[in-house]
Amino acid sequence: MSNVTAYRELDEIRAPQGIPEIDVSAGDRGVVVEIFEHPRPAVLVEYTDDEGQSKALVTYSPDLRRILSVVPERT
């Protein structure tokens, strides 16, 4: 059983670490928008600003310990 199954879409998570390039601090709230099993398990999280506008999509390893990719929102 994969760790990914510990999360569901729309679960709220806290950023496990800061990501300065997208202005996300450790502890900031994000929402799980997709869960992947293939090609490797991963969790896609969206972070928003104070007005609810998307700042970035971050793909994490299932345990949220490794950042696999960061896609900043283009304005």
N, C-alpha and C positions, 0 to 999 in steps of 0.2 A: 504494500500500500504506500503510495507516494505521499510526501508531506504536503503536496499541493492541495490534497483533499481537505486539509485543515481550514482552508479558506473557501469562501463562496463569493460569487460576484456580488458587488455592492457592500461587502464587508468594509468597515472602516478600520484602517490600520494607522499606526504612528510610524513616521520615518525612523528607521533604526539608526541612521547616521545622517549627517548633513551632506547636502550636495550643493556647494556654493555656486556652481555655474548656472543653476536654475533657481537660486534663492530659496532652497528648502533647508530648513534646520532640523536637527534631530528632534523628534517628537512632534513635528508637524503632521497634521491629519491628511490622509490620502484615502482614496476609495479603490478597492479592487474592481477593475473593469473587465478583466478577462483572466482566465486560468488556462494554461497550456500544459498538455501532457507530451506533445510531440513538436518538434524533434527532440526537445528535452523539457523536463518539467520547469515551469516558470510561472510567475505571478506578475501581471501587468497592473500597475497602480497609477492613477491620475492624481496629481496635486493641483490645487487651485489657489488663486490669490484670495484676498479678503472679500472681493466682490463676486467670487464664484467663477471667475474666468480661468480657464485651464492654463497652468504654467508649464506643465510637462507631463509626459508619460514615461514612467520608469519601469523597466523590466528587472525583476529580482529573481534570484534563485528561490526555491520553495521555502527555505528557512529565513528568508529576508536578510541573509548575511552578506550576499554578494550582489553587486549591481551588474547586470548583464548588458543593459543599454539605457541610454537617456536620450529622449527625443524632446527638445524644447518646443513649446508652442510658438509658432511664428505669428508676429503681430503685423 
